[in-house]
Amino acid sequence: MTFAIERLHEGLRPMLVAHFLSLPMKDRCLRFGMPLAPPAIAAYIEGIDFGRDAVFGVHDPDLGLVGAVHVAFEDNLAELGLSVLPAHRCRGMGTALFKRAMAHVRNRSIPRLVMHFLADNGPIMRMARRFGMHIVTSAGDADAHLDLRPRSGGIIRPIAALPEMMP
């Protein structure tokens, strides 16, 4: 299945808040590592620097945000946080968002993608494994990282001359 993934801008902060508040409390705990109350979620969204970071989302037909990935950049690292509303899971949306975020990170020439999550977050643990991330668990937490190859393209190499065709 394919998804229209849009890069979100700071004018869509209220939509991001609504998305996170639509997550059941258990899922909020899995997404943020703790159960966040609405004011804490609003503060988190307000703290996103849209000039530095990237946020991508998928909308439903009613234009509600049903999946989102926040890519936070710091030095030579990009940290990923991903969420999909329960009614939209198991369709490949999380994978599509992860791939979009990974492509964005690679295009910025950032060499390492990281995720920090609760070790009992089964869906994110499976995704980290699927993408070949190195995972370390300790005291109920998990840290995963993936070293990214530089983006391809940009360098045009001449094609070797083909041998002349025989008549």
C-alpha positions in Angstrom: 0.0 0.0 0.0 1.3 3.5 -0.8 0.7 6.6 1.4 0.8 10.3 0.6 3.5 11.4 3.1 3.6 15.2 3.6 6.3 17.3 5.3 4.5 19.2 8.0 5.2 22.8 8.9 4.8 24.8 12.2 1.4 26.0 11.2 0.2 22.4 11.8 1.2 22.2 15.4 -2.5 22.0 16.5 -2.9 19.0 14.2 0.1 17.3 15.8 -1.2 17.9 19.3 -4.6 16.4 18.2 -2.8 13.4 16.8 -0.9 12.6 20.0 -3.9 13.2 22.1 -5.8 10.7 19.9 -3.3 8.0 20.9 -4.6 5.8 23.8 -2.6 6.5 27.0 -0.7 3.2 26.7 0.4 4.2 23.2 1.4 7.7 24.4 3.5 6.0 27.0 5.2 3.9 24.4 5.7 6.9 22.1 7.2 9.2 24.7 8.5 6.7 27.3 6.0 7.9 29.9 2.3 8.8 30.0 2.2 12.5 29.0 -0.7 14.7 30.0 -2.1 17.1 27.3 -0.1 20.2 28.5 3.1 18.2 28.3 2.3 17.1 24.8 1.5 20.6 23.8 4.8 21.7 25.2 6.6 19.0 23.3 5.0 20.1 20.0 5.7 23.8 20.8 9.4 22.8 21.3 9.8 21.3 17.8 12.2 23.5 15.8 10.7 23.1 12.3 13.7 25.0 10.8 16.1 22.3 12.1 13.9 19.2 12.5 11.6 17.5 10.1 8.1 16.2 10.8 6.3 14.0 8.2 2.7 12.9 8.4 -0.1 10.9 6.7 -3.7 12.1 6.7 -6.9 10.2 6.5 -9.6 11.2 4.0 -11.0 13.7 6.5 -7.5 15.3 6.7 -6.9 14.1 10.2 -3.3 13.2 11.0 -3.2 9.4 11.5 0.6 8.8 11.4 3.6 11.0 12.1 7.3 10.8 12.4 9.5 13.5 14.0 13.1 13.6 13.0 15.2 15.6 15.4 18.7 16.6 14.3 21.6 17.2 16.6 25.2 17.3 15.5 25.7 14.1 13.4 22.7 12.3 14.7 19.1 12.1 13.8 16.6 10.8 16.3 13.3 9.4 15.2 10.0 9.3 17.0 7.1 7.6 15.2 3.4 7.0 15.9 0.4 5.7 14.0 -3.2 5.7 15.4 -4.5 2.2 16.3 -7.2 2.1 13.5 -4.5 2.6 10.8 -1.9 0.1 11.9 -0.7 -3.1 10.2 -1.0 -1.5 6.8 2.6 -0.5 6.3 2.2 3.2 7.3 4.8 3.0 10.0 7.3 1.4 7.6 6.5 4.1 4.9 7.1 6.9 7.5 10.3 5.3 8.7 11.6 5.0 5.1 10.7 8.6 4.3 12.5 9.8 7.5 15.5 7.6 6.7 15.7 9.1 3.2 15.5 12.6 4.6 18.3 11.9 7.1 20.5 10.3 4.3 19.8 13.3 2.0 21.1 15.6 4.8 24.3 13.5 4.9 23.7 12.6 8.6 25.6 9.4 9.2 23.6 7.9 12.1 19.9 7.4 12.8 18.9 6.6 16.4 15.7 5.7 18.3 15.2 5.5 22.0 12.1 3.5 23.1 10.7 1.3 25.8 12.0 -2.3 25.4 8.4 -3.6 25.5 7.4 -1.5 22.5 6.9 -4.5 20.3 6.0 -2.7 17.0 9.0 -0.3 17.2 11.3 -3.1 18.2 10.2 -5.2 15.2 10.7 -2.1 12.9 14.2 -1.5 14.3 15.1 -5.1 13.6 13.5 -5.1 10.1 15.7 -2.1 9.1 18.9 -3.7 10.6 19.3 -1.3 13.5 21.7 -2.3 16.2 19.6 -2.6 19.4 20.8 -2.4 23.0 18.3 -2.9 25.9 18.9 -2.0 29.5 16.6 -1.6 32.5 13.4 -1.6 30.3 14.7 0.9 27.7 16.1 0.2 24.3 18.4 2.3 22.2 18.7 1.5 18.5 21.0 3.0 15.9 21.6 2.6 12.2 24.7 3.9 10.4 23.6 5.3 7.1 25.6 5.2 3.8 25.9 8.5 2.1 23.2 9.3 -0.4 23.7 8.0 -3.9 23.7 10.3 -6.9 25.2 13.7 -7.4 28.3 12.3 -9.1 27.9 11.7 -12.8 30.3 9.1 -14.0 30.9 8.6 -17.7 29.6 5.4 -19.2 32.4 3.3 -20.8 32.3 3.3 -24.5 30.4 0.4 -25.9 32.2 -1.8 -28.4 31.0 -1.1 -31.9 28.3 -3.4 -33.1 29.2 -5.8 -35.8 27.1 -5.7 -39.0 
